[in-house]
């Protein structure tokens, strides 16, 4: 088994290294690729020193079974042919291919089997906010079909990559020292602020980030589900939070929902409001699971539920989800 990481120096690329080591992914060789700027950089992996190779249009992917790619949509589109030319399976973390009909969009806890149907040898990793949401929606959907979802996201700085985290750190120090904060990555100052604007605005006044949740959820869940989202950037370093309201065809009790969450793959329940126990990003960064709490009836409809989720979007929302797809392919004998 030979695996490659494309985009090693980025936040998700670094998380790929950690997750592969942490889960002891069954491979014989790991090859690292990056830009010309990061070429030659070395990283330690399981006691070995690996050197980043420059990503080029050549035959470097011959013999590589799986490529975990997180280098941006432009790079993914440009190099997809080069990466898959010799049969390499490209698991892509960008938005480049998510909505293409002949490319599966996969969250293993929800629709793992879709990964087997990949005529172009490409599997797309969904948007981080979508991954987190659908893992929590799956156990509800199994009780009764979900008709509508209304969601507000509270997305951490790390969702904007390493530069987003750096900006939050820098601004925190600057504001503490009564200095003018440096604003580069985000549209406005992020420290001590909330920005209801992630990605570009579209003609319907929803952002691209918000519409991703609409379209991706329907594709992953093979459903006519309707999703209305408001995406907000918050001054949290890592791990996204989501307030979710669902309306189902049949009424579901809080007890039924909690039981479904508790036995669902990839979900952990923290839900004891009387003891102030609920998921919070400060304490759950770096974890694998989607955490669910504040489970309650929606007061506006008898067939409604409300709940709160937290998940590390660099880990489960990106690197871990991709590695779980790769693990599924190995387990099913698609890759040997």
Buried (B, 14 or more C-beta within 10 A) or exposed (E): BBBBBBBBBBBBBBBBBBBBBEBEBEBEEBBBBBBEEBBEBEBEBEEEEBEBBBBEEEEBBEEBBBBBBBBBBEBBEBBBEBBBBEEBBBBBBBBBBBBEEEBBBBBBBBBBEBBEEBEBBBBBBBBBBBBBBBBBBBBBBEBBBBBBBBBBBBBBBBBBBBBBBBBBEBBBEBBEEEEEBEEEBBEEBBBEEEBEBBBEEEEEEBBBBBBBBBBBBBBBBEBEBBBBBBBBBBBBBBBBBBBBBBBBEEBBEBEBBBBBBEEBEBBBBBBEEEEEEBBBBEEBBEBBBBBBBBBBBBEEBEBBBBBBBBBBBBBBBBBBBBBBBBBBBBEEEBBE
